[in-house]
Amino acid sequence: LSLQHLFWNLRMGFLLHPAIPLSPAQVPCIADIGTGTAIWPLELSQHVPPKTEITGYDVSSSQFPAKEQLPSNVHLKALNAMSGALPISAVHAFDIVHVRALVLAVKRGDLDILVARLGTMLSTPPYTFLVSFHPPSSCLCYCETRTGVDGLPTRDLADTYAEPGGYLQWDEVDVEAYRARSSRPAVSKTASDQFTQYFLKYMRSLNLSLDWVSHLPDHLTCHGFELVDRKKFNDADAVTCKLETDDHLMVLEDQLPDIATFLAREHGRASADVKQELERLFRSVVRETERGVSLHMDWYCYVARKV
């Protein structure tokens, strides 16, 4: 995760998109969804006004740093962004919501649920109201309310849609665009092509929704959001090419046993035999990368404004 964070920083050149206004006079509350090791909120805390409150959420706290190692304005909490009741402390509590690399956590049918829940975490006027993704029209039927300072409901969520909102930054990878690229025609990428296809086939078998990343602007427009910026990062440059490839190799090696089990079950073969074949194939992938093959996905950064 730390390697991926470094890669994101090198590719994008920012932590918080410059289109999101943040003046020294503001004291925003910021949420980071899927915070992992909390490296994004920890680094961001060094670049925002000192009173900025940053809360990192993740489904598991196992990778969180010790509380004693955190700055006073960074808080980490376990939260399943897909299901379960949101704690009242998270409802309409944040001015900025940041999301990164959740594509392999989104099952088919869950994207709208996630988007709606992110929307309920965002503050509403009179606060500075910085955005979430496209809340589907169905989320209006939840009749969610925002709370006032005394904890009592003050406004139906549907009423807030007509008022100007703020910003969401969502950094995501398009797994469907996974590919191997050879630096020159004489360098074979056969093993890399085959292994990446096995990886994609396995991921699709998990009922993951992988095809939405490049189409997010359509969802945003459809559900009443204005796209502020859309950045697409294609094949990595000279600085990040090996960094991205090394990251993909680590992921492929980590997933190898599960891919082998899936392929063995699909073809009615012994898992041990398939695992040995995949291990040989993986070694061939590594050799190809040493000769000039690189592994890539498309990386996106979206900023949207609720209107």
NORMOTA-V740230 format. One record per backbone hydrogen bond with DSSP energy under -1.0 kcal/mol. CO is the residue of the C=O (numbers start at 1). NH is the residue of the N-H. E is the energy in kcal/mol with one decimal. If there is no record, write none. Layout:
BEGIN
co & nh & e
CO & NH & E
CO & NH & E
END
This chain:
BEGIN
co & nh & e
1 & 5 & -2.2
2 & 6 & -2.2
3 & 7 & -2.3
4 & 8 & -2.9
5 & 9 & -2.4
6 & 10 & -2.4
7 & 11 & -2.5
8 & 12 & -3.0
9 & 13 & -2.2
17 & 20 & -2.1
23 & 26 & -1.6
28 & 53 & -1.7
29 & 95 & -2.6
29 & 96 & -1.7
30 & 55 & -2.9
31 & 98 & -2.9
32 & 57 & -3.1
35 & 38 & -2.3
38 & 42 & -2.0
39 & 43 & -2.2
40 & 44 & -2.8
41 & 45 & -2.1
43 & 46 & -1.5
44 & 47 & -2.6
49 & 52 & -2.4
53 & 30 & -3.0
54 & 75 & -2.7
55 & 32 & -2.5
56 & 77 & -2.7
57 & 34 & -1.6
57 & 35 & -2.7
58 & 79 & -2.7
61 & 64 & -1.5
66 & 69 & -2.0
67 & 70 & -1.6
71 & 74 & -1.7
73 & 54 & -2.8
75 & 56 & -3.0
77 & 58 & -1.5
87 & 90 & -2.3
94 & 123 & -3.6
96 & 31 & -2.7
97 & 169 & -1.9
98 & 33 & -3.0
99 & 171 & -2.9
102 & 105 & -2.5
106 & 209 & -2.9
107 & 110 & -2.3
110 & 114 & -2.7
111 & 115 & -2.7
112 & 116 & -2.4
113 & 117 & -2.2
114 & 118 & -2.4
115 & 119 & -2.0
116 & 120 & -1.5
119 & 122 & -1.0
120 & 92 & -3.3
121 & 93 & -1.0
121 & 94 & -2.3
124 & 127 & -1.9
133 & 135 & -1.1
136 & 139 & -1.9
137 & 140 & -1.7
138 & 141 & -1.4
139 & 142 & -1.6
140 & 143 & -1.6
144 & 157 & -2.8
146 & 154 & -2.5
148 & 151 & -2.0
152 & 148 & -2.7
155 & 146 & -1.7
156 & 159 & -1.2
157 & 160 & -1.1
160 & 163 & -1.5
168 & 304 & -1.4
169 & 99 & -2.3
170 & 302 & -2.4
171 & 101 & -2.4
172 & 300 & -3.4
173 & 175 & -1.1
174 & 177 & -1.5
175 & 178 & -2.0
179 & 296 & -2.8
181 & 294 & -2.8
184 & 187 & -2.0
189 & 193 & -2.7
190 & 194 & -2.2
191 & 195 & -2.6
192 & 196 & -2.4
193 & 197 & -1.7
194 & 198 & -2.0
195 & 199 & -2.4
196 & 200 & -2.4
197 & 201 & -2.5
198 & 202 & -2.3
199 & 203 & -2.5
200 & 204 & -2.4
201 & 205 & -1.3
203 & 206 & -1.1
204 & 207 & -1.5
207 & 108 & -2.4
212 & 215 & -1.1
213 & 216 & -1.1
215 & 219 & -1.3
216 & 220 & -2.7
217 & 221 & -2.4
218 & 222 & -2.3
219 & 223 & -1.7
220 & 225 & -2.5
221 & 224 & -1.4
224 & 307 & -1.5
226 & 305 & -3.0
229 & 303 & -2.4
231 & 301 & -2.2
233 & 299 & -2.4
237 & 241 & -2.1
240 & 244 & -2.8
241 & 245 & -2.2
242 & 246 & -3.0
243 & 247 & -1.8
244 & 248 & -2.4
245 & 249 & -2.4
246 & 250 & -2.0
247 & 251 & -1.9
248 & 252 & -2.8
249 & 253 & -2.5
250 & 254 & -2.1
251 & 255 & -2.3
255 & 259 & -2.5
256 & 260 & -2.7
257 & 261 & -2.1
258 & 262 & -2.3
259 & 263 & -2.7
260 & 264 & -2.6
261 & 265 & -2.1
262 & 266 & -2.2
263 & 267 & -2.0
264 & 269 & -2.5
270 & 274 & -2.0
271 & 275 & -2.7
272 & 276 & -2.0
273 & 277 & -1.9
274 & 278 & -2.6
275 & 279 & -2.4
276 & 280 & -2.0
277 & 281 & -2.4
278 & 282 & -3.0
279 & 283 & -2.0
280 & 284 & -1.6
281 & 285 & -2.1
282 & 286 & -2.5
283 & 287 & -2.1
284 & 288 & -2.3
285 & 289 & -2.4
286 & 290 & -1.8
288 & 293 & -2.2
294 & 181 & -3.0
296 & 179 & -2.4
298 & 174 & -3.4
299 & 233 & -3.8
300 & 172 & -2.3
301 & 231 & -2.5
302 & 170 & -2.3
303 & 228 & -2.2
303 & 229 & -1.9
304 & 168 & -1.4
305 & 226 & -3.3
306 & 165 & -3.2
END
